[in-house]
């Protein structure tokens, strides 16, 4: 079986951004981990969780190689 995990890592000063993303897009279903220099948001498991991510990045495409990574992620899902 395959376990898919979506994660975002940001500088520790941007922790409120990750809290907002978790609340607004995922109804607080994700987890936020705090490290010395960064914070990390993780969401995994249920495929329905990812419909919001796909919708967001389909409507607001990423730039550069991040877009190519997104296309691979989308194909896996």
N, CA, C and O atoms as CSV, one atom per row, in Angstrom:
chain,resi,resn,atom,element,x,y,z
A,1,UNK,N,N,0.840,-1.184,0.000
A,1,UNK,CA,C,0.000,0.000,0.000
A,1,UNK,C,C,0.882,1.244,0.000
A,1,UNK,O,O,2.042,1.208,0.410
A,2,UNK,N,N,0.313,2.316,-0.460
A,2,UNK,CA,C,1.037,3.573,-0.599
A,2,UNK,C,C,0.455,4.594,0.368
A,2,UNK,O,O,-0.760,4.789,0.409
A,3,UNK,N,N,1.305,5.240,1.136
A,3,UNK,CA,C,0.877,6.283,2.059
A,3,UNK,C,C,1.352,7.618,1.512
A,3,UNK,O,O,2.556,7.860,1.421
A,4,UNK,N,N,0.422,8.480,1.150
A,4,UNK,CA,C,0.747,9.782,0.572
A,4,UNK,C,C,0.704,10.836,1.668
A,4,UNK,O,O,-0.263,10.925,2.425
A,5,UNK,N,N,1.761,11.629,1.743
A,5,UNK,CA,C,1.830,12.708,2.726
A,5,UNK,C,C,2.134,14.012,1.998
A,5,UNK,O,O,3.088,14.104,1.226
A,6,UNK,N,N,1.305,15.012,2.260
A,6,UNK,CA,C,1.522,16.358,1.734
A,6,UNK,C,C,2.152,17.156,2.863
A,6,UNK,O,O,1.659,17.136,3.991
A,7,UNK,N,N,3.243,17.859,2.564
A,7,UNK,CA,C,3.867,18.661,3.608
A,7,UNK,C,C,4.364,19.989,3.064
A,7,UNK,O,O,4.707,20.132,1.890
A,8,UNK,N,N,4.383,20.946,3.970
A,8,UNK,CA,C,4.895,22.284,3.674
A,8,UNK,C,C,5.853,22.647,4.803
A,8,UNK,O,O,5.506,22.535,5.979
A,9,UNK,N,N,7.051,23.080,4.446
A,9,UNK,CA,C,8.022,23.543,5.436
A,9,UNK,C,C,8.262,25.033,5.215
A,9,UNK,O,O,8.535,25.474,4.098
A,10,UNK,N,N,8.157,25.798,6.294
A,10,UNK,CA,C,8.385,27.238,6.239
A,10,UNK,C,C,9.285,27.656,7.399
A,10,UNK,O,O,9.480,26.914,8.361
A,11,UNK,N,N,9.825,28.862,7.277
A,11,UNK,CA,C,10.621,29.436,8.360
A,11,UNK,C,C,9.749,29.537,9.610
A,11,UNK,O,O,8.538,29.734,9.514
A,12,UNK,N,N,10.361,29.405,10.764
A,12,UNK,CA,C,9.611,29.397,12.020
A,12,UNK,C,C,8.768,30.655,12.222
A,12,UNK,O,O,7.763,30.614,12.932
A,13,UNK,N,N,9.162,31.769,11.610
A,13,UNK,CA,C,8.387,33.006,11.736
A,13,UNK,C,C,7.058,32.940,10.988
A,13,UNK,O,O,6.188,33.787,11.195
A,14,UNK,N,N,6.896,31.953,10.129
A,14,UNK,CA,C,5.678,31.822,9.328
A,14,UNK,C,C,4.713,30.777,9.885
A,14,UNK,O,O,3.878,30.251,9.149
A,15,UNK,N,N,4.821,30.475,11.172
A,15,UNK,CA,C,3.969,29.442,11.766
A,15,UNK,C,C,2.483,29.783,11.660
A,15,UNK,O,O,1.655,28.885,11.508
A,16,UNK,N,N,2.139,31.061,11.738
A,16,UNK,CA,C,0.727,31.435,11.633
A,16,UNK,C,C,0.169,31.173,10.240
A,16,UNK,O,O,-1.021,30.899,10.086
A,17,UNK,N,N,1.021,31.254,9.235
A,17,UNK,CA,C,0.590,30.927,7.873
A,17,UNK,C,C,0.196,29.460,7.791
A,17,UNK,O,O,-0.830,29.125,7.199
A,18,UNK,N,N,0.997,28.589,8.377
A,18,UNK,CA,C,0.667,27.163,8.359
A,18,UNK,C,C,-0.587,26.873,9.175
A,18,UNK,O,O,-1.390,26.021,8.796
A,19,UNK,N,N,-0.757,27.567,10.280
A,19,UNK,CA,C,-1.979,27.389,11.072
A,19,UNK,C,C,-3.201,27.798,10.256
A,19,UNK,O,O,-4.235,27.132,10.310
A,20,UNK,N,N,-3.089,28.884,9.504
A,20,UNK,CA,C,-4.195,29.348,8.663
A,20,UNK,C,C,-4.497,28.331,7.561
A,20,UNK,O,O,-5.658,28.004,7.315
A,21,UNK,N,N,-3.458,27.835,6.904
A,21,UNK,CA,C,-3.642,26.833,5.848
A,21,UNK,C,C,-4.356,25.607,6.413
A,21,UNK,O,O,-5.294,25.098,5.801
A,22,UNK,N,N,-3.921,25.141,7.561
A,22,UNK,CA,C,-4.524,23.964,8.177
A,22,UNK,C,C,-6.001,24.199,8.490
A,22,UNK,O,O,-6.843,23.337,8.238
A,23,UNK,N,N,-6.301,25.355,9.031
A,23,UNK,CA,C,-7.693,25.650,9.399
A,23,UNK,C,C,-8.557,25.916,8.169
A,23,UNK,O,O,-9.648,25.358,8.053
A,24,UNK,N,N,-8.088,26.755,7.254
A,24,UNK,CA,C,-8.899,27.189,6.116
A,24,UNK,C,C,-9.143,26.070,5.107
A,24,UNK,O,O,-10.271,25.884,4.650
A,25,UNK,N,N,-8.106,25.333,4.759
A,25,UNK,CA,C,-8.229,24.319,3.713
A,25,UNK,C,C,-8.547,22.925,4.245
A,25,UNK,O,O,-9.137,22.114,3.532
A,26,UNK,N,N,-8.165,22.638,5.487
A,26,UNK,CA,C,-8.260,21.253,5.954
A,26,UNK,C,C,-9.016,21.077,7.262
A,26,UNK,O,O,-8.946,20.010,7.872
A,27,UNK,N,N,-9.734,22.095,7.705
A,27,UNK,CA,C,-10.521,22.004,8.942
A,27,UNK,C,C,-9.704,21.433,10.103
A,27,UNK,O,O,-10.204,20.621,10.881
A,28,UNK,N,N,-8.470,21.855,10.211
A,28,UNK,CA,C,-7.555,21.437,11.284
A,28,UNK,C,C,-7.282,19.931,11.303
A,28,UNK,O,O,-7.005,19.366,12.361
A,29,UNK,N,N,-7.357,19.282,10.146
A,29,UNK,CA,C,-7.079,17.844,10.074
A,29,UNK,C,C,-5.588,17.538,9.957
A,29,UNK,O,O,-5.168,16.406,10.196
A,30,UNK,N,N,-4.792,18.530,9.595
A,30,UNK,CA,C,-3.351,18.313,9.467
A,30,UNK,C,C,-2.642,18.504,10.796
A,30,UNK,O,O,-3.260,18.867,11.798
A,31,UNK,N,N,-1.363,18.261,10.794
A,31,UNK,CA,C,-0.538,18.448,11.988
A,31,UNK,C,C,0.567,19.450,11.685
A,31,UNK,O,O,1.108,19.491,10.579
A,32,UNK,N,N,0.889,20.253,12.689
A,32,UNK,CA,C,1.971,21.220,12.560
A,32,UNK,C,C,3.044,20.865,13.583
A,32,UNK,O,O,2.768,20.710,14.773
A,33,UNK,N,N,4.264,20.741,13.096
A,33,UNK,CA,C,5.403,20.384,13.939
A,33,UNK,C,C,6.356,21.572,14.001
A,33,UNK,O,O,6.620,22.224,12.991
A,34,UNK,N,N,6.858,21.838,15.177
A,34,UNK,CA,C,7.737,22.977,15.401
A,34,UNK,C,C,9.161,22.478,15.640
A,34,UNK,O,O,9.403,21.634,16.504
A,35,UNK,N,N,10.085,23.010,14.867
A,35,UNK,CA,C,11.500,22.674,14.991
A,35,UNK,C,C,12.281,23.953,15.280
A,35,UNK,O,O,11.707,25.041,15.331
A,36,UNK,N,N,13.562,23.818,15.465
A,36,UNK,CA,C,14.385,24.969,15.844
A,36,UNK,C,C,14.293,26.111,14.838
A,36,UNK,O,O,14.082,27.259,15.228
A,37,UNK,N,N,14.449,25.811,13.543
A,37,UNK,CA,C,14.510,26.861,12.524
A,37,UNK,C,C,13.319,26.903,11.575
A,37,UNK,O,O,13.209,27.821,10.762
A,38,UNK,N,N,12.433,25.928,11.667
A,38,UNK,CA,C,11.308,25.884,10.734
A,38,UNK,C,C,10.096,25.217,11.372
A,38,UNK,O,O,10.190,24.576,12.418
A,39,UNK,N,N,8.968,25.388,10.716
A,39,UNK,CA,C,7.741,24.687,11.085
A,39,UNK,C,C,7.309,23.862,9.878
A,39,UNK,O,O,7.597,24.210,8.733
A,40,UNK,N,N,6.621,22.778,10.152
A,40,UNK,CA,C,6.233,21.870,9.081
A,40,UNK,C,C,4.779,21.459,9.258
A,40,UNK,O,O,4.357,21.070,10.347
A,41,UNK,N,N,4.029,21.550,8.181
A,41,UNK,CA,C,2.642,21.094,8.135
A,41,UNK,C,C,2.613,19.763,7.405
A,41,UNK,O,O,3.219,19.622,6.342
A,42,UNK,N,N,1.908,18.779,7.972
A,42,UNK,CA,C,1.781,17.477,7.321
A,42,UNK,C,C,0.324,17.043,7.307
A,42,UNK,O,O,-0.411,17.201,8.282
A,43,UNK,N,N,-0.061,16.495,6.172
A,43,UNK,CA,C,-1.396,15.934,6.016
A,43,UNK,C,C,-1.251,14.662,5.209
A,43,UNK,O,O,-0.631,14.663,4.145
A,44,UNK,N,N,-1.800,13.611,5.693
A,44,UNK,CA,C,-1.676,12.352,4.966
A,44,UNK,C,C,-2.917,11.509,5.112
A,44,UNK,O,O,-3.860,11.851,5.826
A,45,UNK,N,N,-2.881,10.402,4.414
A,45,UNK,CA,C,-3.938,9.420,4.579
A,45,UNK,C,C,-5.085,9.549,3.616
A,45,UNK,O,O,-4.971,9.149,2.457
A,46,UNK,N,N,-6.186,10.099,4.071
A,46,UNK,CA,C,-7.447,10.076,3.343
A,46,UNK,C,C,-7.348,10.843,2.031
A,46,UNK,O,O,-6.939,12.004,2.004
A,47,UNK,N,N,-7.724,10.184,0.957
A,47,UNK,CA,C,-7.625,10.794,-0.370
A,47,UNK,C,C,-8.477,12.057,-0.482
A,47,UNK,O,O,-8.105,12.985,-1.200
A,48,UNK,N,N,-9.610,12.106,0.212
A,48,UNK,CA,C,-10.479,13.287,0.153
A,48,UNK,C,C,-9.779,14.538,0.653
A,48,UNK,O,O,-10.135,15.646,0.253
A,49,UNK,N,N,-8.791,14.381,1.520
A,49,UNK,CA,C,-8.044,15.543,2.009
A,49,UNK,C,C,-7.344,16.280,0.872
A,49,UNK,O,O,-7.118,17.487,0.948
A,50,UNK,N,N,-7.010,15.553,-0.168
A,50,UNK,CA,C,-6.193,16.127,-1.229
A,50,UNK,C,C,-6.997,16.868,-2.292
A,50,UNK,O,O,-6.413,17.571,-3.117
A,51,UNK,N,N,-8.316,16.729,-2.291
A,51,UNK,CA,C,-9.106,17.429,-3.309
A,51,UNK,C,C,-8.945,18.943,-3.181
A,51,UNK,O,O,-9.002,19.658,-4.182
A,52,UNK,N,N,-8.747,19.432,-1.972
A,52,UNK,CA,C,-8.552,20.869,-1.760
A,52,UNK,C,C,-7.206,21.331,-2.310
A,52,UNK,O,O,-7.093,22.408,-2.895
A,53,UNK,N,N,-6.200,20.503,-2.112
A,53,UNK,CA,C,-4.868,20.832,-2.624
A,53,UNK,C,C,-4.886,20.882,-4.143
A,53,UNK,O,O,-4.361,21.817,-4.748
A,54,UNK,N,N,-5.492,19.872,-4.757
A,54,UNK,CA,C,-5.551,19.822,-6.215
A,54,UNK,C,C,-6.308,21.018,-6.770
A,54,UNK,O,O,-5.878,21.630,-7.748
A,55,UNK,N,N,-7.418,21.349,-6.159
A,55,UNK,CA,C,-8.205,22.493,-6.617
A,55,UNK,C,C,-7.407,23.794,-6.508
A,55,UNK,O,O,-7.418,24.618,-7.422
A,56,UNK,N,N,-6.728,23.962,-5.402
A,56,UNK,CA,C,-5.945,25.181,-5.186
A,56,UNK,C,C,-4.855,25.333,-6.235
A,56,UNK,O,O,-4.738,26.389,-6.857
A,57,UNK,N,N,-4.053,24.288,-6.440
A,57,UNK,CA,C,-2.929,24.394,-7.360
A,57,UNK,C,C,-3.343,24.306,-8.822
A,57,UNK,O,O,-2.584,24.721,-9.697
A,58,UNK,N,N,-4.526,23.778,-9.107
A,58,UNK,CA,C,-5.035,23.833,-10.478
A,58,UNK,C,C,-5.469,25.254,-10.826
A,58,UNK,O,O,-5.301,25.701,-11.961
A,59,UNK,N,N,-6.026,25.959,-9.849
A,59,UNK,CA,C,-6.494,27.328,-10.081
A,59,UNK,C,C,-5.392,28.377,-9.944
A,59,UNK,O,O,-5.463,29.441,-10.558
A,60,UNK,N,N,-4.386,28.076,-9.145
A,60,UNK,CA,C,-3.277,28.998,-8.915
A,60,UNK,C,C,-1.971,28.226,-9.082
A,60,UNK,O,O,-1.370,27.814,-8.090
A,61,UNK,N,N,-1.529,28.025,-10.313
A,61,UNK,CA,C,-0.356,27.177,-10.581
A,61,UNK,C,C,0.922,27.683,-9.914
A,61,UNK,O,O,1.152,28.884,-9.770
A,62,UNK,N,N,1.726,26.729,-9.522
A,62,UNK,CA,C,3.045,27.028,-8.968
A,62,UNK,C,C,3.992,27.440,-10.084
A,62,UNK,O,O,3.708,27.225,-11.263
A,63,UNK,N,N,5.108,28.029,-9.708
A,63,UNK,CA,C,6.121,28.445,-10.678
A,63,UNK,C,C,7.292,27.472,-10.679
A,63,UNK,O,O,7.513,26.743,-9.713
A,64,UNK,N,N,8.020,27.474,-11.755
A,64,UNK,CA,C,9.284,26.738,-11.923
A,64,UNK,C,C,9.105,25.239,-11.730
A,64,UNK,O,O,8.070,24.678,-12.089
A,65,UNK,N,N,10.111,24.599,-11.165
A,65,UNK,CA,C,10.083,23.142,-11.022
A,65,UNK,C,C,9.054,22.681,-9.998
A,65,UNK,O,O,8.690,21.505,-9.979
A,66,UNK,N,N,8.588,23.573,-9.161
A,66,UNK,CA,C,7.549,23.195,-8.198
A,66,UNK,C,C,6.280,22.765,-8.930
A,66,UNK,O,O,5.562,21.880,-8.463
A,67,UNK,N,N,6.004,23.383,-10.065
A,67,UNK,CA,C,4.839,22.984,-10.849
A,67,UNK,C,C,5.011,21.560,-11.371
A,67,UNK,O,O,4.058,20.781,-11.366
A,68,UNK,N,N,6.208,21.217,-11.817
A,68,UNK,CA,C,6.471,19.858,-12.298
A,68,UNK,C,C,6.328,18.844,-11.163
A,68,UNK,O,O,5.799,17.751,-11.366
A,69,UNK,N,N,6.795,19.204,-9.980
A,69,UNK,CA,C,6.615,18.332,-8.821
A,69,UNK,C,C,5.139,18.150,-8.504
A,69,UNK,O,O,4.705,17.052,-8.153
A,70,UNK,N,N,4.374,19.216,-8.625
A,70,UNK,CA,C,2.934,19.129,-8.393
A,70,UNK,C,C,2.276,18.178,-9.389
A,70,UNK,O,O,1.413,17.389,-9.005
A,71,UNK,N,N,2.665,18.239,-10.648
A,71,UNK,CA,C,2.078,17.346,-11.649
A,71,UNK,C,C,2.343,15.879,-11.307
A,71,UNK,O,O,1.474,15.029,-11.502
A,72,UNK,N,N,3.519,15.586,-10.807
A,72,UNK,CA,C,3.834,14.217,-10.377
A,72,UNK,C,C,2.962,13.832,-9.181
A,72,UNK,O,O,2.400,12.737,-9.141
A,73,UNK,N,N,2.853,14.736,-8.214
A,73,UNK,CA,C,2.011,14.508,-7.038
A,73,UNK,C,C,0.568,14.241,-7.461
A,73,UNK,O,O,-0.074,13.323,-6.952
A,74,UNK,N,N,0.068,15.038,-8.385
A,74,UNK,CA,C,-1.314,14.896,-8.855
A,74,UNK,C,C,-1.523,13.552,-9.544
A,74,UNK,O,O,-2.561,12.915,-9.366
A,75,UNK,N,N,-0.557,13.128,-10.316
A,75,UNK,CA,C,-0.668,11.846,-11.014
A,75,UNK,C,C,-0.708,10.682,-10.015
A,75,UNK,O,O,-1.435,9.710,-10.219
A,76,UNK,N,N,0.063,10.785,-8.954
A,76,UNK,CA,C,0.084,9.735,-7.936
A,76,UNK,C,C,-1.262,9.631,-7.234
A,76,UNK,O,O,-1.762,8.539,-6.963
A,77,UNK,N,N,-1.834,10.792,-6.950
A,77,UNK,CA,C,-3.127,10.798,-6.255
A,77,UNK,C,C,-4.200,10.280,-7.181
A,77,UNK,O,O,-5.366,10.204,-6.792
